[in-house]
Amino acid sequence: MKSTRGEKIFYFVNHLFLGLVSLTCLLPLLYIIATSLSSSSAVMSGKVYLWPVQFTLESYDLIFRGTPILRGLLNSLTLTLVGVLLSMVFTILAAYPLSKDYLYARKAFTMLMVFTMLFGGGLIPSYLVVKSLGLINSYWSLWLPGLVSTYNMIVLRTFFTNIPRELEEAARMDGCGELRLIVQIFLPLSLPCIATLSLFYAVSYWNMFRNVLIYINSTAKYNLAVMVNNMIQNQTLLDPNFMQAEDISQVTPQGIQTAGVIVMVLPIILVYPFLQKYFVKGVMIGSVKG
């Protein structure tokens, strides 16, 4: 169908607006990358905008040798990988039975879970519960309280509901049990939705900040988000002994801070393109009905 003149104008204005919005997100990131790759003299003189000036990797060399950022990276990877695995397993185990009409009190269970989206216990009660369970200064205090996202569970439940009933009936006639039905029938058909929800969980765990400050007391267990925040607030996290042994006069605090920010966001940026093809399809299919 040929677009009318009004539709062409609308699409042009819409694309122009979305392009400007995209630039507001892209330009700061380009500036941070350029600053982290530029020399200290170029940064201090204000010559750096969107492209590195006097290219150098000195800032990255210093943060990897003079800060505990590698430990923070390992902590973030552990927190994210284990958290995504646990959250997806329990999200699937919650969504699958709630997608079945024959489950007793299915609507009641669903409403109880939706209730948690609207009302919460608050920070102090949550802290007291975690403390009473002996989970303070443990990553379990970060995994267990938010193990299942109600929104993600509802999306996956709706996806399961849309799978043809005939497939399930045929599998049961072949002697397929519930566990085998989930693993061999439902999960392969739900890969777009599962990939999308895994990305949601991964971004949440990777960027976790407030809960880490509240429940984790040991600095050795801090993730990258907290470490980079401390690096920005304290100007630098370089070890004093390292600063005395090394000549860091050629590196500015801005260079080290921006390098830390890039190290924190780079893993998510690298993972996203591999899951992008599932992103729109997974959310749309899982949210059309229900």
Secondary structure, DSSP 4 states (H G I P E B T S, - for coil): -PPPHHHHHHHHHHHHHHHHHHHHHHHHHHHHHHHHTS-HHHHHTT--SSS-SS---HHHHHHHHHSTHHHHHHHHHHHHHHHHHHHHHHHHHHHHHHT-TTSTTHHHHHHHHHHHHH----HHHHHHHHHHTT-TTSTHHHHSTTSS-HHHHHHHHHHHHHS-HHHHHHHHHTT--HHHHIIIIIHHHTHHHHHHHHHHHHHHHHT--HHHHHH---GGG--HHHHHHHHHHTS----HHHHHHS--TT--HHHHHHHHHHHHHHHHHHHHHHHHHHHHHHHHHHHS--
